[in-house]
Each structure stands twice: as C-alpha cells, then as structure tokens.
Amino acid sequence: MSNITEEEEGKVEFDFRNVPLAWQLCFLDDCPRSGECLRRQAARHLTESRDWGPSVYPTMKRDEGGCRLFVIGEPRRMAWGFSHLFEEVKRKHDAGLRIAMKQYLGGHAAFYRYHHGKRLLTPEQQEWILDLFRRYGYTEGLRFEQYVYAYDFDH
C-alpha cells in the first residue's frame, strides 16, 4: 500500500490479490448497478489462480430494495496507525482510550493489525475513533499515521 494523494484517488489500480478469499464475487452483468459495484469489478478481474469461491446468486436480482450485497466500487480514504493519536494523551486517559478502541475494532489482535497497517480503517471507523478522542477532550492534531486510497473489502 502506498500513499496516494487525493488527485490520484481515481487512479488506484485494482489488484485481484487484495480480494479476500471469502469475499463474494458477482457475475451478474444485467444488474442495474453492476458498473459501480466492487463485487462485480472483482469478478471482472478474476485470475486463473482462483477457480472457486463465494458469489452473489442470480436470486439477488429479485430484491426490490436493491442488492443488499452492493458495495461501491471506488477507492476510499483509508488509514492506519495510532501513534500520533496517543502523543498528547494524558496517562489517566491512555488505558480507557485503548480499551474502547480495542472493543470497537474487535479485540487486542485487531487493534494491532490496524495499528501496523495489516488492516485499514474505513472513513467510518476513523470518525468513530476521532470522536472517541474528542469525547475525552482531545481536539488538536488528531490524525492517523498513514492515509491511503484503497478499495474497501471489509463489507
């Protein structure tokens, strides 16, 4: 993952190696939203190294409210790393902030995956974490270690 400027956001190349094995691919060309769906985009980039896996079934087209598995196929501004957030934190707040973040992110191991860039924080997760720090009274210099534009396969 490399740092990408906002101007380069639309130029993020799709790499099928980033698609998780358990992620549903969509092969429904006649879906009205297939042109903007990340699941359909992933299926279009399917490589020969993958010959099985979960997929979206044609019965999904019967859903009148639209496909509930639809994921927007645009890169998002993702983040990782928490060191900057904790730079000015008072000792009495440190443990509480870390516990809340670990609970929100799914535990101790997940916290460190996000901290070290093994997983990327979505814009929604970033906002939740920044709001947590604001609730503790921290409002200045709230930023993560790194920001990248990437496709969001965590849906």
N, CA, C and O of each residue as an XYZ file, in Angstrom:
620
protein
N       0.843     -1.181      0.000
C       0.000      0.000      0.000
C       0.880      1.232      0.000
O       1.774      1.381      0.833
N       0.615      2.090     -0.927
C       1.405      3.313     -0.980
C       0.528      4.506     -0.673
O      -0.695      4.446     -0.802
N       1.164      5.592     -0.266
C       0.414      6.821     -0.035
C      -0.004      7.383     -1.375
O       0.790      7.427     -2.315
N      -1.239      7.809     -1.463
C      -1.787      8.336     -2.701
C      -2.472      9.650     -2.385
O      -3.212      9.758     -1.407
N      -2.223     10.639     -3.211
C      -2.845     11.943     -2.998
C      -4.298     11.892     -3.440
O      -4.716     10.983     -4.157
N      -5.059     12.888     -2.997
C      -6.466     12.948     -3.356
C      -6.654     13.035     -4.867
O      -7.607     12.472     -5.405
N      -5.757     13.732     -5.553
C      -5.863     13.860     -7.003
C      -5.681     12.512     -7.697
O      -6.231     12.279     -8.774
N      -4.907     11.630     -7.074
C      -4.632     10.322     -7.661
C      -5.643      9.261     -7.239
O      -5.534      8.101     -7.639
N      -6.616      9.654     -6.440
C      -7.566      8.698     -5.876
C      -8.201      7.815     -6.941
O      -8.262      6.596     -6.778
N      -8.668      8.406     -8.016
C      -9.346      7.657     -9.056
C      -8.425      6.766     -9.863
O      -8.898      5.969    -10.674
N      -7.129      6.878     -9.663
C      -6.159      6.116    -10.437
C      -5.646      4.880     -9.704
O      -4.673      4.266    -10.144
N      -6.277      4.507     -8.602
C      -5.854      3.327     -7.867
C      -6.137      2.110     -8.738
O      -7.277      1.875     -9.141
N      -5.099      1.347     -9.024
C      -5.277      0.162     -9.855
C      -5.873     -0.963     -9.037
O      -5.529     -1.154     -7.871
N      -6.763     -1.699     -9.657
C      -7.396     -2.822     -8.993
C      -6.444     -4.008     -9.052
O      -5.962     -4.374    -10.124
N      -6.178     -4.605     -7.900
C      -5.294     -5.761     -7.819
C      -6.088     -6.910     -7.202
O      -6.456     -6.864     -6.028
N      -6.345     -7.931     -8.000
C      -7.177     -9.036     -7.524
C      -6.565     -9.752     -6.321
O      -7.289    -10.393     -5.560
N      -5.266     -9.657     -6.137
C      -4.628    -10.299     -4.978
C      -5.125     -9.715     -3.660
O      -4.973    -10.350     -2.616
N      -5.716     -8.517     -3.680
C      -6.243     -7.895     -2.464
C      -7.648     -8.360     -2.112
O      -8.150     -8.052     -1.032
N      -8.285     -9.099     -3.012
C      -9.649     -9.582     -2.769
C      -9.580    -10.767     -1.808
O      -8.942    -11.773     -2.121
N     -10.223    -10.668     -0.649
C     -10.196    -11.784      0.309
C     -10.844    -13.042     -0.272
O     -11.782    -12.953     -1.064
N     -10.345    -14.201      0.122
C     -10.880    -15.469     -0.386
C     -12.363    -15.638     -0.098
O     -13.089    -16.192     -0.923
N     -12.823    -15.176      1.047
C     -14.215    -15.369      1.450
C     -15.144    -14.265      0.943
O     -16.315    -14.227      1.323
N     -14.649    -13.380      0.106
C     -15.449    -12.248     -0.363
C     -16.282    -12.667     -1.573
O     -15.756    -13.267     -2.511
N     -17.574    -12.355     -1.554
C     -18.466    -12.768     -2.631
C     -18.212    -11.956     -3.899
O     -18.191    -10.725     -3.870
N     -18.021    -12.659     -5.002
C     -17.874    -12.028     -6.310
C     -19.231    -12.044     -6.992
O     -20.061    -12.913     -6.724
N     -19.453    -11.079     -7.873
C     -20.727    -11.000     -8.585
C     -20.488    -11.137    -10.088
O     -19.643    -10.451    -10.664
N     -21.245    -12.032    -10.705
C     -21.134    -12.277    -12.144
C     -22.408    -11.856    -12.877
O     -22.655    -12.310    -13.995
N     -23.213    -10.998    -12.265
C     -24.500    -10.591    -12.826
C     -24.341     -9.329    -13.675
O     -24.506     -8.215    -13.178
N     -24.023     -9.508    -14.941
C     -23.837     -8.363    -15.841
C     -25.100     -7.542    -16.027
O     -25.026     -6.340    -16.282
N     -26.263     -8.179    -15.902
C     -27.508     -7.457    -16.149
C     -28.033     -6.711    -14.924
O     -29.123     -6.140    -14.971
N     -27.285     -6.711    -13.850
C     -27.679     -5.940    -12.669
C     -27.582     -4.455    -13.018
O     -26.602     -4.032    -13.631
N     -28.581     -3.659    -12.638
C     -28.543     -2.230    -12.968
C     -27.374     -1.473    -12.333
O     -27.018     -0.393    -12.804
N     -26.774     -2.018    -11.278
C     -25.662     -1.321    -10.607
C     -24.315     -2.022    -10.821
O     -23.348     -1.732    -10.117
N     -24.251     -2.942    -11.787
C     -23.017     -3.714    -11.990
C     -21.827     -2.827    -12.359
O     -20.686     -3.172    -12.052
N     -22.074     -1.712    -13.001
C     -20.991     -0.822    -13.402
C     -20.329     -0.092    -12.256
O     -19.216      0.414    -12.404
N     -20.999     -0.028    -11.108
C     -20.443      0.696     -9.971
C     -20.207     -0.187     -8.745
O     -19.897      0.317     -7.666
N     -20.350     -1.496     -8.910
C     -20.242     -2.416     -7.771
C     -18.858     -3.040     -7.674
O     -18.324     -3.545     -8.662
N     -18.287     -3.001     -6.489
C     -16.965     -3.566     -6.255
C     -16.975     -5.090     -6.399
O     -15.983     -5.674     -6.833
N     -18.070     -5.728     -6.042
C     -18.151     -7.186     -6.202
C     -18.107     -7.574     -7.678
O     -17.464     -8.559     -8.042
N     -18.779     -6.814     -8.519
C     -18.752     -7.085     -9.959
C     -17.375     -6.762    -10.528
O     -16.859     -7.501    -11.366
N     -16.783     -5.666    -10.076
C     -15.444     -5.276    -10.522
C     -14.431     -6.372    -10.176
O     -13.563     -6.702    -10.985
N     -14.550     -6.929     -8.975
C     -13.647     -8.007     -8.564
C     -13.808     -9.216     -9.476
O     -12.819     -9.831     -9.875
N     -15.044     -9.555     -9.805
C     -15.280    -10.705    -10.686
C     -14.679    -10.469    -12.066
O     -14.180    -11.404    -12.692
N     -14.723     -9.243    -12.541
C     -14.143     -8.926    -13.856
C     -12.617     -9.085    -13.853
O     -12.010     -9.307    -14.901
N     -12.010     -8.971    -12.687
C     -10.558     -9.099    -12.569
C     -10.132    -10.490    -12.095
O      -8.966    -10.707    -11.764
N     -11.068    -11.416    -12.064
C     -10.786    -12.771    -11.612
C      -9.588    -13.340    -12.361
O      -9.501    -13.244    -13.585
N      -8.674    -13.928    -11.615
C      -7.477    -14.506    -12.231
C      -7.612    -16.024    -12.321
O      -8.466    -16.621    -11.665
N      -6.773    -16.633    -13.128
C      -6.815    -18.085    -13.300
C      -6.403    -18.828    -12.038
O      -6.677    -20.021    -11.906
N      -5.757    -18.147    -11.123
C      -5.341    -18.804     -9.880
C      -6.533    -19.088     -8.972
O      -6.402    -19.840     -8.006
N      -7.664    -18.516     -9.258
C      -8.873    -18.689     -8.429
C      -9.906    -19.423     -9.249
O     -10.357    -18.908    -10.272
N     -10.296    -20.621     -8.823
C     -11.282    -21.371     -9.596
C     -12.527    -21.750     -8.799
O     -13.365    -22.509     -9.286
N     -12.656    -21.237     -7.598
C     -13.863    -21.435     -6.807
C     -13.951    -20.352     -5.742
O     -12.971    -19.666     -5.452
N     -15.126    -20.210     -5.171
C     -15.314    -19.255     -4.097
C     -16.746    -18.786     -4.008
O     -17.571    -19.137     -4.852
N     -17.050    -17.998     -2.999
C     -18.420    -17.497     -2.816
C     -18.791    -16.482     -3.888
O     -17.943    -15.749     -4.396
N     -20.067    -16.456     -4.218
C     -20.524    -15.497     -5.229
C     -21.939    -15.030     -4.905
O     -22.626    -15.601     -4.058
N     -22.347    -13.989     -5.597
C     -23.694    -13.448     -5.491
C     -24.563    -14.242     -6.461
O     -24.232    -14.358     -7.641
N     -25.659    -14.782     -5.974
C     -26.539    -15.608     -6.811
C     -27.521    -14.747     -7.604
O     -27.844    -13.631     -7.196
N     -27.998    -15.271     -8.746
C     -28.976    -14.525     -9.557
C     -30.258    -14.194     -8.806
O     -30.956    -13.251     -9.177
N     -30.582    -14.946     -7.760
C     -31.791    -14.652     -6.983
C     -31.714    -13.279     -6.322
O     -32.744    -12.727     -5.933
N     -30.529    -12.725     -6.192
C     -30.356    -11.402     -5.583
C     -31.077    -10.342     -6.399
O     -31.484     -9.319     -5.848
N     -31.245    -10.557     -7.684
C     -31.926     -9.568     -8.533
C     -33.393     -9.416     -8.174
O     -34.033     -8.443     -8.573
N     -33.934    -10.369     -7.423
C     -35.342    -10.284     -7.025
C     -35.562     -9.318     -5.871
O     -36.703     -8.961     -5.575
N     -34.509     -8.898     -5.227
C     -34.603     -7.997     -4.077
C     -35.021     -6.612     -4.573
O     -34.235     -5.921     -5.220
N     -36.261     -6.206     -4.269
C     -36.803     -4.938     -4.774
C     -36.095     -3.717     -4.208
O     -36.098     -2.661     -4.841
N     -35.501     -3.831     -3.056
C     -34.803     -2.707     -2.441
C     -33.394     -2.537     -2.983
O     -32.639     -1.703     -2.485
N     -33.033     -3.300     -3.978
C     -31.671     -3.270     -4.492
C     -30.866     -4.373     -3.846
O     -31.284     -4.958     -2.847
N     -29.749     -4.645     -4.398
C     -28.895     -5.725     -3.908
C     -28.337     -5.357     -2.536
O     -27.680     -4.327     -2.385
N     -28.596     -6.188     -1.554
C     -28.102     -5.894     -0.205
C     -26.615     -6.200     -0.075
O     -26.012     -5.889      0.953
N     -26.012     -6.805     -1.096
C     -24.570     -7.066     -1.087
C     -23.791     -6.026     -1.893
O     -22.576     -6.141     -2.051
N     -24.486     -5.021     -2.397
C     -23.831     -3.975     -3.186
C     -22.771     -3.247     -2.349
O     -23.010     -2.888     -1.196
N     -21.599     -3.039     -2.955
C     -20.520     -2.276     -2.336
C     -20.004     -1.303     -3.395
O     -19.676     -1.711     -4.510
N     -19.934     -0.044     -3.055
C     -19.462      0.954     -4.007
C     -18.036      0.607     -4.452
O     -17.176      0.301     -3.625
N     -17.801      0.659     -5.742
C     -16.516      0.251     -6.308
C     -15.550      1.382     -6.529
O     -14.906      1.444     -7.577
N     -15.430      2.271     -5.582
C     -14.488      3.389     -5.682
C     -13.490      3.307     -4.529
O     -13.845      2.882     -3.430
N     -12.262      3.705     -4.772
C     -11.300      3.740     -3.665
C     -11.765      4.717     -2.582
O     -12.370      5.748     -2.875
N     -11.475      4.378     -1.350
C     -11.838      5.218     -0.212
C     -10.572      5.629      0.519
O      -9.546      4.954      0.430
N     -10.648      6.738      1.242
C      -9.501      7.210      2.012
C      -9.427      6.420      3.314
O     -10.156      6.691      4.268
N      -8.545      5.452      3.330
C      -8.376      4.568      4.463
C      -7.178      5.051      5.291
O      -6.376      5.859      4.822
N      -7.067      4.556      6.507
C      -5.978      4.997      7.392
C      -5.474      3.819      8.205
O      -6.106      2.765      8.273
N      -4.315      4.030      8.821
C      -3.773      3.068      9.776
C      -2.754      3.761     10.661
O      -2.195      4.797     10.300
N      -2.522      3.177     11.820
C      -1.531      3.702     12.759
C      -2.113      4.667     13.770
O      -2.846      5.587     13.408
N      -1.783      4.457     15.062
C      -2.361      5.259     16.141
C      -1.361      6.084     16.942
O      -1.761      6.802     17.859
N      -0.090      6.003     16.624
C       0.920      6.686     17.448
C       0.666      8.179     17.573
O       0.782      8.728     18.668
N       0.324      8.846     16.481
C       0.066     10.287     16.538
C      -1.120     10.608     17.449
O      -1.118     11.621     18.148
N      -2.119      9.749     17.435
C      -3.293      9.999     18.273
C      -2.941      9.992     19.756
O      -3.507     10.759     20.535
N      -2.024      9.142     20.137
C      -1.698      8.984     21.553
C      -0.557      9.882     22.026
O      -0.194      9.836     23.201
N       0.010     10.690     21.149
C       1.159     11.526     21.524
C       0.877     12.452     22.700
O       1.715     12.583     23.592
N      -0.272     13.087     22.717
C      -0.580     14.075     23.752
C      -1.565     13.562     24.806
O      -2.043     14.337     25.634
N      -1.865     12.283     24.780
C      -2.839     11.717     25.714
C      -2.257     11.657     27.119
O      -1.116     11.241     27.322
N      -3.065     12.082     28.079
C      -2.653     12.020     29.481
C      -2.667     10.561     29.933
O      -3.467      9.752     29.462
N      -1.776     10.255     30.842
C      -1.637      8.888     31.344
C      -2.972      8.335     31.860
O      -3.281      7.162     31.650
N      -3.754      9.176     32.529
C      -5.020      8.717     33.110
C      -6.060      8.345     32.048
O      -7.019      7.634     32.346
N      -5.875      8.822     30.811
C      -6.821      8.520     29.730
C      -6.355      7.389     28.820
O      -7.158      6.795     28.100
N      -5.068      7.095     28.853
C      -4.479      6.146     27.912
C      -5.183      4.782     27.921
O      -5.610      4.302     26.872
N      -5.301      4.175     29.063
C      -5.891      2.837     29.148
C      -7.341      2.830     28.686
O      -7.753      1.926     27.959
N      -8.119      3.825     29.097
C      -9.523      3.889     28.700
C      -9.697      4.025     27.200
O     -10.565      3.385     26.605
N      -8.865      4.866     26.587
C      -8.926      5.029     25.131
C      -8.567      3.733     24.414
O      -9.235      3.335     23.460
N      -7.522      3.089     24.874
C      -7.081      1.837     24.233
C      -8.125      0.728     24.388
O      -8.383     -0.020     23.444
N      -8.715      0.625     25.554
C      -9.739     -0.396     25.780
C     -10.939     -0.147     24.870
O     -11.439     -1.079     24.240
N     -11.401      1.087     24.796
C     -12.544      1.414     23.946
C     -12.249      1.121     22.476
O     -13.094      0.585     21.759
N     -11.048      1.477     22.037
C     -10.677      1.216     20.643
C     -10.594     -0.282     20.368
O     -11.056     -0.746     19.325
N     -10.017     -1.031     21.279
C      -9.908     -2.481     21.092
C     -11.286     -3.133     21.036
O     -11.519     -4.029     20.224
N     -12.187     -2.692     21.884
C     -13.549     -3.226     21.855
C     -14.223     -2.894     20.523
O     -14.863     -3.753     19.916
N     -14.081     -1.674     20.082
C     -14.704     -1.242     18.832
C     -14.124     -1.975     17.618
O     -14.858     -2.362     16.708
N     -12.821     -2.157     17.613
C     -12.153     -2.751     16.455
C     -12.165     -4.280     16.448
O     -11.792     -4.893     15.447
N     -12.582     -4.892     17.531
C     -12.688     -6.340     17.542
C     -11.645     -7.063     18.365
O     -11.412     -8.253     18.153
N     -11.015     -6.380     19.290
C     -10.081     -7.042     20.190
C      -8.646     -6.571     20.056
O      -8.310     -5.724     19.229
N      -7.820     -7.156     20.902
C      -6.404     -6.792     21.001
C      -5.667     -7.037     19.678
O      -4.955     -6.158     19.192
N      -5.836     -8.222     19.101
C      -5.130     -8.552     17.857
C      -5.566     -7.630     16.715
O      -4.735     -7.164     15.935
N      -6.859     -7.373     16.623
C      -7.360     -6.489     15.564
C      -6.809     -5.075     15.730
O      -6.430     -4.429     14.752
N      -6.768     -4.595     16.989
C      -6.213     -3.272     17.275
C      -4.812     -3.163     16.674
O      -4.497     -2.168     16.023
N      -3.978     -4.166     16.884
C      -2.603     -4.111     16.387
C      -2.514     -4.306     14.872
O      -1.586     -3.801     14.241
N      -3.454     -5.020     14.292
C      -3.477     -5.115     12.824
C      -3.746     -3.733     12.216
O      -3.119     -3.350     11.229
N      -4.675     -2.997     12.809
C      -4.965     -1.640     12.336
C      -3.806     -0.699     12.638
O      -3.501      0.191     11.845
N      -3.174     -0.891     13.758
C      -2.062     -0.020     14.134
C      -0.871     -0.203     13.178
O      -0.200      0.768     12.829
N      -0.619     -1.426     12.767
C       0.542     -1.722     11.920
C       0.221     -1.772     10.424
O       1.087     -2.126      9.624
N      -1.006     -1.423     10.036
C      -1.346     -1.359      8.618
C      -1.665     -2.683      7.966
O      -1.739     -2.763      6.740
N      -1.856     -3.722      8.754
C      -2.267     -5.020      8.191
C      -3.728     -4.971      7.781
O      -4.165     -5.689      6.882
N      -4.469     -4.113      8.455
C      -5.861     -3.827      8.090
C      -5.981     -2.318      8.013
O      -5.230     -1.594      8.667
N      -6.916     -1.849      7.220
C      -7.106     -0.421      7.031
C      -8.412      0.045      7.660
O      -9.433     -0.638      7.583
N      -8.364      1.198      8.273
C      -9.551      1.795      8.886
C     -10.386      2.489      7.824
O      -9.871      3.291      7.045
N     -11.664      2.182      7.796
C     -12.577      2.854      6.876
C     -12.804      4.290      7.357
O     -12.497      4.610      8.505
N     -13.333      5.149      6.497
C     -13.652      6.509      6.950
C     -14.597      6.513      8.163
O     -14.469      7.362      9.044
N     -15.533      5.574      8.205
C     -16.460      5.498      9.333
C     -15.731      5.116     10.622
O     -15.999      5.684     11.681
N     -14.824      4.167     10.532
C     -14.039      3.783     11.710
C     -13.142      4.926     12.155
O     -12.994      5.168     13.352
N     -12.547      5.624     11.213
C     -11.694      6.763     11.549
C     -12.492      7.800     12.330
O     -12.027      8.315     13.347
N     -13.678      8.096     11.855
C     -14.504      9.113     12.511
C     -14.905      8.671     13.915
O     -14.903      9.483     14.840
N     -15.247      7.401     14.084
C     -15.600      6.898     15.414
C     -14.436      7.084     16.373
O     -14.624      7.546     17.498
N     -13.235      6.726     15.934
C     -12.054      6.841     16.790
C     -11.756      8.305     17.122
O     -11.461      8.635     18.271
N     -11.834      9.177     16.122
C     -11.586     10.599     16.375
C     -12.636     11.173     17.327
O     -12.311     11.997     18.182
N     -13.886     10.746     17.185
C     -14.942     11.187     18.108
C     -14.661     10.701     19.529
O     -14.932     11.418     20.492
N     -14.128      9.502     19.665
C     -13.762      8.980     20.977
C     -12.733      9.899     21.641
O     -12.876     10.250     22.812
N     -11.714     10.282     20.902
C     -10.688     11.180     21.447
C     -11.288     12.545     21.795
O     -10.913     13.152     22.798
N     -12.206     13.018     20.977
C     -12.863     14.312     21.264
C     -13.669     14.225     22.556
O     -13.682     15.166     23.351
N     -14.342     13.092     22.764
C     -15.125     12.912     23.997
C     -14.220     12.964     25.232
O     -14.670     13.354     26.309
N     -12.978     12.582     25.087
C     -12.014     12.653     26.183
C     -11.382     14.050     26.288
O     -10.579     14.309     27.183
N     -11.757     14.946     25.358
C     -11.259     16.317     25.413
C     -10.090     16.622     24.498
O      -9.537     17.721     24.554
N      -9.706     15.687     23.666
C      -8.586     15.903     22.743
C      -9.138     16.345     21.393
O      -9.901     15.625     20.749
N      -8.738     17.546     20.979
C      -9.276     18.089     19.729
C      -8.188     18.533     18.754
O      -8.475     18.737     17.575
N      -6.977     18.686     19.204
C      -5.885     19.185     18.367
C      -5.042     18.047     17.796
O      -4.755     17.066     18.482
N      -4.659     18.191     16.552
C      -3.711     17.272     15.929
C      -4.167     15.827     15.828
O      -3.344     14.912     15.831
N      -5.463     15.618     15.739
C      -5.968     14.244     15.642
C      -5.769     13.726     14.216
O      -6.439     14.161     13.280
N      -4.838     12.793     14.079
C      -4.566     12.206     12.765
C      -3.956     10.828     12.954
O      -3.382     10.508     13.995
N      -4.100     10.036     11.923
C      -3.540      8.694     11.934
C      -2.145      8.736     11.320
O      -1.742      9.751     10.751
N      -1.408      7.628     11.438
C      -0.031      7.568     10.916
C       0.011      7.715      9.396
O       0.792      8.500      8.860
N      -0.817      6.969      8.727
C      -0.798      6.929      7.266
C      -2.214      6.976      6.716
O      -3.162      6.501      7.341
N      -2.329      7.553      5.544
C      -3.580      7.558      4.804
C      -3.292      7.026      3.410
O      -2.287      7.378      2.792
N      -4.181      6.177      2.924
C      -4.055      5.624      1.583
C      -5.438      5.548      0.948
O      -6.452      5.452      1.639
N      -5.459      5.592     -0.358
C      -6.697      5.318     -1.074
C      -6.658      3.859     -1.489
O      -5.715      3.404     -2.137
N      -7.705      3.133     -1.102
C      -7.746      1.699     -1.384
C      -9.204      1.251     -1.509
O     -10.121      1.937     -1.057
N      -9.392      0.106     -2.123
C     -10.722     -0.483     -2.194
C     -11.052     -1.110     -0.845
O     -10.182     -1.677     -0.183
N     -12.306     -1.004     -0.447
C     -12.747     -1.468      0.862
C     -13.430     -2.827      0.741
O     -14.592     -2.912      0.347
N     -12.707     -3.877      1.079
C     -13.251     -5.238      1.016
C     -13.787     -5.708      2.357
O     -14.072     -6.895      2.515
N     -13.931     -4.831      3.312
C     -14.421     -5.232      4.633
C     -15.933     -5.151      4.765
O     -16.450     -5.080      5.880
N     -16.638     -5.159      3.669
C     -18.103     -5.151      3.737
C     -18.628     -6.554      3.804
O     -19.840     -6.757      3.867
